[in-house]
Amino acid sequence: MKAIGVSEFGDLSHLKMLDVPTPEPTKGRIIIKTDAFALNPYDIGIIDGSQSKFRPIKLPAIPGSDVAGVVVDKDASVTEFKIGDRIVGRANIAGYAEYVSVPHLRAVKIPDQVSSEVAAALPNASISAYDIVFGALKDHHFSTALVIGATGAVGSTVSQILDNEGKNVSVVINSAKVDDLAPFSYEKVAFYDAPETIDSLPNFDVIINAAPQTELASIYAKHLNQDGVILSTTGVEQFDVPEKQKIDFSDVDFKLNHVALEYLVKNVGEQKLSITVAKILDFNVQDVKAALDTIRDHHPSGKYVVKL
């Protein structure tokens, strides 16, 4: 089968089209014929080998975890799926391929009204968003929340989930992306590039940072209630608040893949969640390289998805 990956670790120039064996089902796994897969910043760590410090990665290495497609084979122990089912899943690795092996506990069926492209955009970022709300913050009782980076893949879904849960949600975005908020109605909207709009915000029970920028951290910290918490996906050391009020999401390990995916596809199918696909790409090395280059250097609105 065809796959996009590397035969030796290096920068994005090492990506190439590979001919590799089609995976066969091992215990607890299903094999899908891929309809679409999404790109994530984590994938760059597979390509350059930096993730090999944390997990074994064999060469040739194929990045990718967020996949959607049709079940074509499965281990006999898997009973909840049948051949021909459309599924979305979170593979461990090797998602940039025509066929992908997916753990059955990290896969759910896709409703008819949800496209494979939108489904593929769900797992990594949206599961993180689910884990933030229903995992990291599950023991915190709060009514007001500020989401920093609300047009990014994680921030957008976090904001919507909180809104659906009845929280009063305000957001911080770049003013150039204000049109991306058009489908939503949040309490207050402030802008990175107009810090005075952040200064004018009220205080919040919870502040969620889903953006890479840190130069405004001192301003955000001033808007945290005395007994509130700041959760950040990009480190908490920049926020000058007591340690007990910080949650570093990168240090928190949740195992909510299956229940998260069920929640997400159900709510997308019922139009309670809107998932932005920034661009749909063809299955070729040039498009994937260019998109990963953008993801590495910028904070795009929505996901880059490859359609096969």
C-alpha positions as CSV (number, residue, x, y, z in Angstrom):
1,M,0.0,0.0,0.0
2,K,1.0,3.6,-0.3
3,A,1.9,5.7,2.8
4,I,3.6,9.0,3.4
5,G,6.5,8.7,5.9
6,V,10.2,8.7,6.3
7,S,12.9,6.0,5.9
8,E,15.2,8.0,8.1
9,F,14.5,10.7,10.6
10,G,15.0,14.3,9.6
11,D,13.2,17.5,8.7
12,L,10.1,17.7,6.5
13,S,12.2,17.3,3.4
14,H,12.6,13.6,4.4
15,L,9.0,12.9,3.8
16,K,8.3,10.7,0.8
17,M,5.7,8.3,-0.6
18,L,6.5,4.8,0.6
19,D,5.4,1.3,-0.5
20,V,4.8,-0.7,2.7
21,P,2.8,-3.8,3.6
22,T,-0.9,-3.5,4.3
23,P,-1.5,-4.0,8.1
24,E,-3.2,-7.1,9.3
25,P,-5.4,-7.2,12.4
26,T,-3.8,-8.0,15.7
27,K,-5.5,-8.5,19.0
28,G,-8.2,-5.9,19.6
29,R,-7.6,-4.0,16.3
30,I,-9.6,-3.2,13.2
31,I,-8.2,-2.4,9.8
32,I,-9.8,0.5,7.9
33,K,-9.5,1.6,4.3
34,T,-8.7,5.3,4.8
35,D,-11.1,7.9,3.6
36,A,-9.4,10.8,5.3
37,F,-6.7,11.6,7.9
38,A,-5.9,14.8,9.8
39,L,-2.5,16.4,10.4
40,N,-1.2,17.3,13.9
41,P,1.9,19.1,15.3
42,Y,2.8,15.9,17.1
43,D,3.3,14.2,13.7
44,I,6.4,16.3,13.2
45,G,8.0,14.6,16.2
46,I,7.5,11.3,14.5
47,I,9.2,12.6,11.3
48,D,12.2,14.1,13.0
49,G,12.5,11.3,15.5
50,S,12.2,13.5,18.6
51,Q,9.3,11.4,19.9
52,S,11.5,8.3,19.9
53,K,12.7,9.6,23.3
54,F,9.2,8.8,24.7
55,R,8.1,5.8,22.6
56,P,9.7,3.2,20.3
57,I,9.5,4.2,16.6
58,K,10.6,1.8,13.9
59,L,11.8,2.9,10.5
60,P,10.3,3.4,8.0
61,A,8.1,5.6,10.2
62,I,4.6,6.7,9.2
63,P,3.1,9.6,11.2
64,G,-0.6,10.2,11.9
65,S,-3.2,9.3,14.5
66,D,-6.5,10.8,13.4
67,V,-8.2,8.7,10.8
68,A,-11.6,8.0,9.3
69,G,-12.5,5.2,6.9
70,V,-14.3,1.9,6.3
71,V,-13.7,-1.3,8.2
72,V,-12.2,-3.9,5.8
73,D,-10.8,-6.4,8.4
74,K,-10.8,-7.0,12.1
75,D,-9.6,-9.3,14.9
76,A,-12.1,-11.9,15.8
77,S,-12.3,-10.6,19.4
78,V,-13.8,-7.3,18.1
79,T,-17.6,-7.6,18.1
80,E,-18.9,-4.0,18.1
81,F,-17.8,-3.3,14.5
82,K,-18.5,-5.2,11.3
83,I,-17.0,-5.1,7.8
84,G,-18.3,-2.0,6.0
85,D,-18.8,0.2,9.0
86,R,-17.6,3.8,8.7
87,I,-15.5,4.6,11.7
88,V,-13.3,7.4,13.1
89,G,-10.4,6.4,15.3
90,R,-7.3,7.4,17.1
91,A,-4.5,5.2,15.8
92,N,-1.2,5.0,17.7
93,I,0.8,5.9,14.6
94,A,0.8,5.2,10.9
95,G,-2.3,7.2,9.9
96,Y,-0.8,8.7,6.7
97,A,-1.7,5.6,4.8
98,E,-4.2,3.9,2.5
99,Y,-4.9,1.3,5.3
100,V,-4.6,1.8,9.0
101,S,-4.7,-0.4,12.1
102,V,-6.9,1.2,14.8
103,P,-7.4,-0.1,18.4
104,H,-11.1,-0.9,18.7
105,L,-11.3,0.9,22.0
106,R,-10.2,4.1,20.3
107,A,-12.8,4.0,17.5
108,V,-16.5,4.7,17.1
109,K,-19.0,4.6,14.2
110,I,-19.5,7.7,12.2
111,P,-23.2,8.9,11.8
112,D,-24.4,9.2,8.2
113,Q,-24.7,12.9,8.5
114,V,-21.0,13.4,9.4
115,S,-18.5,13.4,6.6
116,S,-15.2,11.5,6.8
117,E,-13.3,14.8,6.5
118,V,-15.0,16.3,9.5
119,A,-14.7,13.0,11.5
120,A,-11.0,12.8,10.8
121,A,-10.6,16.3,12.2
122,L,-12.0,15.2,15.6
123,P,-9.7,12.8,17.5
124,N,-6.6,14.5,18.7
125,A,-7.7,18.1,19.3
126,S,-11.3,17.5,20.2
127,I,-10.5,14.6,22.5
128,S,-8.1,17.0,24.3
129,A,-10.9,19.5,24.5
130,Y,-13.3,16.9,26.0
131,D,-10.6,15.8,28.5
132,I,-10.1,19.4,29.6
133,V,-13.7,19.9,30.4
134,F,-14.8,16.5,31.7
135,G,-11.4,15.3,32.9
136,A,-9.0,18.0,34.2
137,L,-11.8,20.3,35.3
138,K,-14.3,17.7,36.5
139,D,-13.8,18.4,40.2
140,H,-13.9,22.2,39.7
141,H,-17.3,23.9,40.1
142,F,-17.4,27.1,38.0
143,S,-19.8,29.2,36.0
144,T,-17.5,31.6,34.1
145,A,-14.6,30.7,31.8
146,L,-12.2,32.5,29.5
147,V,-10.7,30.5,26.6
148,I,-7.5,31.9,25.1
149,G,-7.1,30.7,21.5
150,A,-10.7,30.0,20.7
151,T,-10.3,29.8,17.0
152,G,-7.7,27.0,17.2
153,A,-8.7,23.3,17.0
154,V,-8.6,22.7,20.8
155,G,-9.9,26.1,21.8
156,S,-12.8,26.1,19.5
157,T,-14.1,22.8,20.7
158,V,-13.5,23.7,24.4
159,S,-15.4,26.9,24.0
160,Q,-18.4,25.1,22.4
161,I,-18.5,22.3,25.0
162,L,-18.4,24.8,27.8
163,D,-21.2,26.8,26.2
164,N,-23.3,23.6,25.7
165,E,-22.7,22.8,29.4
166,G,-24.2,26.2,30.4
167,K,-21.1,28.0,31.3
168,N,-20.7,31.7,30.6
169,V,-17.8,31.7,28.0
170,S,-15.6,34.6,26.9
171,V,-12.8,34.2,24.4
172,V,-9.6,35.7,23.3
173,I,-8.6,35.5,19.6
174,N,-6.7,37.5,16.9
175,S,-8.9,40.2,15.5
176,A,-8.2,39.0,12.0
177,K,-10.0,35.8,12.8
178,V,-13.2,37.4,14.2
179,D,-15.3,36.0,11.3
180,D,-14.4,32.5,12.5
181,L,-16.6,33.1,15.5
182,A,-19.7,34.0,13.3
183,P,-21.6,30.8,14.2
184,F,-21.1,31.3,17.9
185,S,-22.3,33.7,20.6
186,Y,-20.0,34.2,23.5
187,E,-20.2,36.6,26.5
188,K,-17.2,38.7,25.6
189,V,-14.6,38.7,22.8
190,A,-11.1,40.2,23.3
191,F,-8.1,40.3,21.0
192,Y,-4.4,39.5,21.3
193,D,-3.6,42.4,19.1
194,A,-5.6,44.9,21.1
195,P,-4.5,44.2,24.8
196,E,-6.8,46.9,26.1
197,T,-9.8,44.7,25.2
198,I,-8.3,42.0,27.5
199,D,-7.7,44.6,30.2
200,S,-11.4,45.4,30.2
201,L,-12.5,41.8,30.8
202,P,-14.1,40.8,34.1
203,N,-12.6,38.1,36.3
204,F,-13.2,34.4,35.7
205,D,-13.5,31.2,37.6
206,V,-11.5,29.3,35.0
207,I,-9.0,30.5,32.4
208,I,-8.1,28.0,29.7
209,N,-5.0,28.7,27.6
210,A,-5.0,26.8,24.3
211,A,-2.7,29.2,22.5
212,P,1.1,29.1,22.1
213,Q,1.7,32.8,22.8
214,T,2.8,33.8,26.3
215,E,3.6,37.5,26.2
216,L,0.2,38.5,27.6
217,A,0.3,35.9,30.5
218,S,0.5,38.6,33.2
219,I,-2.6,40.3,31.9
220,Y,-4.6,37.1,31.9
221,A,-3.5,36.2,35.4
222,K,-5.0,39.4,36.7
223,H,-8.4,38.2,35.5
224,L,-8.5,35.0,37.6
225,N,-10.8,34.9,40.6
226,Q,-9.2,34.3,44.0
227,D,-10.2,30.7,44.1
228,G,-10.1,30.1,40.3
229,V,-7.7,27.9,38.2
230,I,-5.7,28.4,35.1
231,L,-5.3,25.4,32.8
232,S,-2.8,25.6,29.9
233,T,-2.0,23.2,27.1
234,T,1.3,25.0,26.5
235,G,2.8,25.2,30.0
236,V,1.8,27.1,33.1
237,E,5.1,28.6,34.3
238,Q,4.4,31.9,32.6
239,F,1.3,32.5,34.7
240,D,2.0,34.4,38.0
241,V,-0.6,32.7,40.2
242,P,-0.2,30.3,43.2
243,E,0.8,26.8,42.1
244,K,-2.5,25.3,43.5
245,Q,-4.3,27.4,41.0
246,K,-2.4,26.0,38.0
247,I,-3.2,22.9,35.9
248,D,-0.6,21.9,33.3
249,F,-2.6,19.9,30.9
250,S,0.5,18.3,29.4
251,D,1.2,16.7,32.7
252,V,-2.3,15.2,33.1
253,D,-3.0,11.8,31.6
254,F,-6.6,10.9,30.9
255,K,-8.0,7.7,29.2
256,L,-11.2,9.1,27.8
257,N,-10.6,8.2,24.1
258,H,-13.7,6.1,23.5
259,V,-16.2,8.0,25.6
260,A,-14.9,11.3,24.2
261,L,-15.2,10.1,20.6
262,E,-18.8,8.9,21.2
263,Y,-19.7,12.3,22.7
264,L,-18.0,14.2,19.9
265,V,-19.5,12.4,16.9
266,K,-22.9,12.4,18.5
267,N,-22.8,16.2,19.1
268,V,-21.4,16.9,15.7
269,G,-24.1,14.7,14.1
270,E,-26.7,16.6,16.1
271,Q,-25.1,20.0,15.0
272,K,-24.3,20.9,18.7
273,L,-20.6,21.1,17.8
274,S,-19.1,22.7,14.8
275,I,-15.6,21.4,13.7
276,T,-13.7,23.6,11.4
277,V,-11.7,22.0,8.5
278,A,-9.2,24.6,7.5
279,K,-8.2,22.9,4.2
280,I,-8.8,19.6,2.5
281,L,-5.6,18.3,0.8
282,D,-4.8,15.6,-1.7
283,F,-2.9,12.5,-0.8
284,N,0.5,13.6,-1.9
285,V,3.8,14.5,-0.3
286,Q,4.0,18.0,-1.5
287,D,0.6,19.0,0.0
288,V,1.4,17.3,3.3
289,K,4.8,18.9,3.6
290,A,3.4,22.4,3.0
291,A,0.5,21.9,5.5
292,L,2.9,20.5,8.2
293,D,5.2,23.5,7.6
294,T,2.2,25.8,8.3
295,I,1.1,23.9,11.4
296,R,4.6,24.1,12.8
297,D,5.0,27.8,12.4
298,H,1.5,29.1,12.9
299,H,-1.8,28.5,14.8
300,P,-4.3,27.8,12.1
301,S,-8.0,27.9,12.5
302,G,-9.3,24.4,12.1
303,K,-7.6,21.2,11.0
304,Y,-5.7,20.3,7.8
305,V,-7.3,17.0,6.5
306,V,-6.0,14.8,3.7
307,K,-8.7,13.1,1.6
308,L,-7.9,9.8,-0.2
